[in-house]
Amino acid sequence: VTLVVCTTCDGKGSYVNPNIDRNGIDPQDFHDDPEFFADYRSGMFDLPCAHCEGLRVIPVPIDEAMRKQVQEGNDAMEEYYSEVQAEIDFGA
């Protein structure tokens, strides 16, 4: 196993809570509420990365069979989250 930079948080160990900026933030939002802008930039709405649990790196298996198993699991999670997002987009 080798360690690589987490691809979910780009090695930061955290990311903005998706509930805050999932649908995008309009620059007008910051203009209308400068305090929100300051809080957003300060990391007040950040969550520890769920993928690397804040460690900023993830283990990657070297063995090809193990690598395939991990990729299949990642693909299944990606498909699940895409379905969840589609349901949210359709108001479910």
N, C-alpha and C positions, 0 to 999 in steps of 0.2 A: 504494500500500500504506500502511496505517495500523497503528499499534501499539495493542493493547488488552491489558488485564490477562489473564494466563493463567487460563483457566477450570479447568485441572486442579489447580493448586496454589493458586488464589485469590491469586496475586501474591506468594506467599511464597518461591518459587524452590526449594522442597523439600517433601517430605511424608514421613510415616512409612513405612518399608519395609512393604509389604503383607504380607510374611511374618510380621511381628510382630503386626499387629492385623486381619488380613483377616477372621477369624471373630469379631471383637469381643473386647473385653477386659472381663472381669468386675471390678467394683470389688474383689472378694475377691482378685484377682490382685495388686493393688497393696497391699492390706492384708497379705497373706501375705509379700510381698517388697518392703519399702519401698525397697530399693536399686534394684529394677527400676523402681519408680515414679519415682525421682529420675533414672535414666538415660533413661527414656521422656520425661519432661518436659524434660530438658536438650537433647534433640535427638540423642542418641547413635545412635538407630536411623533417623535421617532420611537420605533419599537425594535427590540433586538431581532436580528435576522432569524427567521424560523428555520432556515436551511442549515446554517452553520452555528446557530445558537450563540451568535455574537463572537465566535472565535476567529472569524474572518477567513478561515481556510476550511476546506472539506477534504476528507480522505477519498482518494481515487484508487480503486483496485488496479493492480498491475496484471493479474491473471486474466486472460481473455474471457474465460467462462464467467468469472465474477463480474467483469466489466459489462458483459452482455446482460447479466441479471440486473445490475444496477441501472443500466440504460432502460431496460424494460419497465422497471419500477418508476423511473423518472418520467418515461413516456405516459404511463398510466396516470401518474399524478397530474401531469400537464393536461391530459385529456379531461380529467375530472374537473380541474380548475377552469378549463375553457367552458365546460358545460355549466358550471356554477355561474360564471360570468354571463353566459348567454341567458340563463334564467333571470339573473338580476336585470340584464338589459331589457328583457321582455316583461319586467314587472312582477316576477314570481317571488 
